Amino acid sequence: MRSVAGSRRPWLGRNRSATTQNAATGAIDTPLLDRFFEGMTDDVQALSDAYAENHPVGRLGQSSEVGEAVAWLLSDKACHVRRSIPLISS
């Protein structure tokens, strides 16, 4: 049993996605969101602004913020986060 646990640990340490498979993001300011809004209205900026105003922090999230949160999830600081879908929202 010891050799099995020893062989799995390096794999789990490098690949946290084995235990946390995804992260649910809120509205993130990206070209993909712009294309989504384009399918809904001719005034993309007005819709984006209105969406941001209704967001709890008053703005859309940034892709760098998602990257930082995912980096934290992959770090040893998040070693006790298991079998959950973290909500990453601005």
Backbone hydrogen bonds, N-H to C=O, Kabsch-Sander energy under -0.5 kcal/mol:
donor,donor_aa,acceptor,acceptor_aa,energy
5,A,1,M,-2.1
6,G,2,R,-2.4
7,S,3,S,-1.8
8,R,4,V,-1.6
9,R,5,A,-1.9
11,W,7,S,-0.5
12,L,8,R,-2.5
13,G,9,R,-2.7
14,R,10,P,-1.5
15,N,11,W,-1.7
16,R,14,R,-0.5
18,A,15,N,-1.7
19,T,16,R,-2.5
20,T,16,R,-2.7
21,Q,19,T,-0.6
24,A,86,P,-2.3
25,T,23,A,-0.7
26,G,88,I,-2.1
28,I,26,G,-0.5
29,D,61,G,-3.3
30,T,28,I,-1.3
34,D,30,T,-1.9
35,R,31,P,-2.4
36,F,32,L,-2.0
37,F,33,L,-2.6
38,E,34,D,-2.3
39,G,35,R,-1.2
39,G,36,F,-0.5
40,M,37,F,-1.9
41,T,37,F,-1.6
44,V,42,D,-1.0
47,L,43,D,-1.9
48,S,44,V,-2.7
49,D,45,Q,-2.7
50,A,46,A,-2.4
51,Y,47,L,-2.5
52,A,48,S,-2.4
53,E,49,D,-2.4
54,N,50,A,-1.4
55,H,52,A,-1.3
58,G,55,H,-1.8
61,G,27,A,-2.8
65,E,62,Q,-0.8
66,V,62,Q,-1.5
67,G,63,S,-2.3
68,E,64,S,-2.2
69,A,65,E,-2.0
70,V,66,V,-2.6
71,A,67,G,-2.5
72,W,68,E,-2.1
73,L,69,A,-2.1
74,L,70,V,-1.8
75,S,71,A,-0.7
75,S,72,W,-1.0
78,A,75,S,-1.3
79,C,76,D,-1.5
81,V,78,A,-2.0
82,R,80,H,-0.8
83,R,19,T,-1.1
88,I,24,A,-3.7
88,I,86,P,-0.7
89,S,87,L,-0.7
